[in-house]
Amino acid sequence: MATQDDLRRLALALAGTIEAPHVDRRAFRVHRIYATLAADGATANLKFTPDEQALKCMVAPAIFAPLDNAWGRQGWTTLTLATATEADLAAALAMAHAHAITKPSRKR
């Protein structure tokens, strides 16, 4: 079982990650947010590509579920900490972090 303390430790160990408040959650970001932790510490939302989200949700539905909104259709996925191992959490954070380390392109 992974915990909110595991999430903080693992996320902050990823290059360039900072933690900051975000609405009613804690956000972990590099150039953009890649993970948020719920106020109750029970779940985290992570940003995957839609294909990565589909695979994670298919392989481990007890751990991963898409957000049921427009954010979910963009790849934002809920991870339930109580059903995840520390290894599950570390792999998911690394995947989400990989998308956040590049600076977003500026639209003109």
N, C-alpha and C positions, 0 to 999 in steps of 0.2 A: 504494500500500500504506500503510495506516494503522498507527501504532505505539502502544505503550502510553504513550509520551511525548505523542503527539497526544491520546490519550484523556484523560490527566490535564490537559493544557493546556485542551482544549475544555470538559471538564466543570467545571473550577474557574473558568472564565470565565462560567458560567451563574449567574445571580443566586442568592445565598445558599448555594451549594454548598460543602460541606466534605468532606474526605477523612478516612477513619478505617479502622482494621483491622476486618475482619468475617470471623470464622472463619479460613479460610486464604486470604482474598481481601482486596482493598482495596475499600472501599465509598465511593460518592459519594451524598450525601444532602442534602436540604433539610429538610423535615419528616419525610420517610421516604426510605428507600433507593430510588434509581431506577436505579443501575448498580453493578456490581461488576466488578473486574478480576482475572482469574486470576493466581495466583502466578507462573506462567511467562510472563505478559504476552502470551499468544497469543490469548486470547479475552476477551470481556466479556459479562456477562449484563445485559440491560436489561429494564425493566418497561414493557410496552405493554399496551393492552387486548387481549383475545383477537381482536377484529376487526382491529386494527392488526397484531398478530402474524401473522395469517393472510395479510394482504396483503403484508407484508414478505417472508414466507417463500415466497409464490407468485411474487412479482416478482423476488426476488434470492436463490434458494436456495443459491447458493455463498457468500453472506454471512451469511444468517440461518437459524436453525433453532430450533424450540421446544425447551425443556428437556423431556426425556423423563420427566416426573414430574408430581406434583400442582402444583408451582410453574409448570411449563410450561402446564398447563391454565388457569392464572390469567393468562397473558400473558407470563411470563418467557421471554426469547428470547436465545439465544446468538448473538453477532456474532463472526465470525472476522476478526481484524484484518488478516491477510495478504491477504485477498481484498476488503477494503473500501477505498474511497478515503477521503481525509480528509473530502470532502463527504458521503459515505454516513454516516460516523461522526458528523459534526456534526449532520446531520438526525436521525439516530436518537437521539442524546443529547438534542437539543432536544425531541423528541416525548416521551421518557421523563421528562424534567425537568418538562414541562408538567403531568404528573399528580402530581408530588411537591411542587409549590409550594403547594398548598392543604393546610391542616392536616386530618388525618384526623378524622372525627367521632367523638365519644366515645359508646360504647354504654352504655346504662344498664340 
